[in-house]
C-alpha cells in the first residue's frame, strides 16, 4: 500500500503487545515510549494547534499498571513520508508504506513491546473501544468448585454493585458493574473475562478480582488483556 498524496493526514492504526517488565509502565509512560520511538524512527507526527501543541498520538483504552496486553492499539496521525529511495522505496517519489512504517518503528521499540500489524488509512474514522478480554491464570488449587459456583452466581445476577473511588480525594460512588460483564469462562487454570466498554465506562481489573474474590497472590502469571475490539476497526 503506497500513499502518494502530499497534503493529507494519514491515520496509522498500529496493533502491538506489551509484556514482561514493560507492563509496569503507566499509561502516560507508554504514550511517551511511542512518542520517542516515532521521533527516532523519523515518523512525521501531526500536532495539535495552540500554545502547547501535542502530537496526535493516542491509546484508545488505557492499560492498568501491571497488566500485559496482546492486540492493543495505538493511533497515530502522520504526514506522508518520502524515505530515501535506496533504503525503503523501490520507486522515486513514492511515499512510505505499511511495511516501511512497521520496520522503522519496530526497530526503535524496547524488548517487551512488539508490533503485530500496521494499517494506514486515508479516511479518518473515530475508533471507539467496544470490548476487552482479560485472562487470569490461577495457581491450580484456587480453581475449585467454590470459584465456579461464584462465577455462575455472577452471570445469573441482574445487578452487582460495587463502591468505586472516583477521584484523588477519595470520593466514591456505587456502580453496577454487571452490565459491563459479557462472559466469564474457565479452562484448566485459566479464566477469561470479556468486558463491554461503552460511554458509560467499563469494569476495572481490580473490580474483576473483587467480584471473583481473588487476590494477586492467587495468580500464577500476570493478568493479560488478550484482545481489544474497536468499533470501526
C-alpha positions, 0 to 999 in steps of 0.5 A: 500500500503506497500513499502518494498524496502530499497534503493529507493526514494519514491515520496509522492504526498500529496493533502491538503487545506489551509484556514482561517488565514493560507492563509496569509502565503507566499509561502516560509512560507508554504514550511517551515510549511511542512518542520517542520511538516515532521521533527516532524512527523519523515518523512525521507526527501531526500536532495539535494547534495552540500554545502547547501543541501535542502530537496526535498520538493516542491509546484508545483504552488505557492499560492498568499498571501491571497488566500485559496486553496482546492486540492493543492499539495505538493511533497515530496521525502522520504526514506522508513520508518520502524515505530515501529511495535506496533504503525503503522505496523501490520507486522515486517519489513514492511515499512510505508504506505499511511495511516501511512504517512497521520496520522503522518503528519496530526497530526503535521499540524496547524488548517487551513491546512488539508490533503485530500489524500496521494499517494506514488509512486515508479516511479518518474514522473515530475508533471507539473501544467496544470490548476487552478480554482479560485472562487470569491464570490461577495457581491450580488449587484456587480453581475449585468448585467454590470459584465456579459456583461464584462465577455462575452466581455472577452471570445469573445476577441482574445487578452487582454493585460495587463502591468505586473511588472516583477521584484523588480525594477519595470520593466514591460512588456505587456502580453496577458493574454487571452490565459491563460483564459479557462472559466469564469462562474457565479452562484448566487454570485459566479464566477469561473475562470479556468486558463491554466498554461503552460511554458509560465506562467499563469494569476495572481489573481490580473490580474483576478480582473483587467480584471473583474474590481473588487476590494477586497472590492467587495468580500464577502469571500476570493478568493479560488483556488478550484482545481489544475490539474497536468499533470501526476497526 
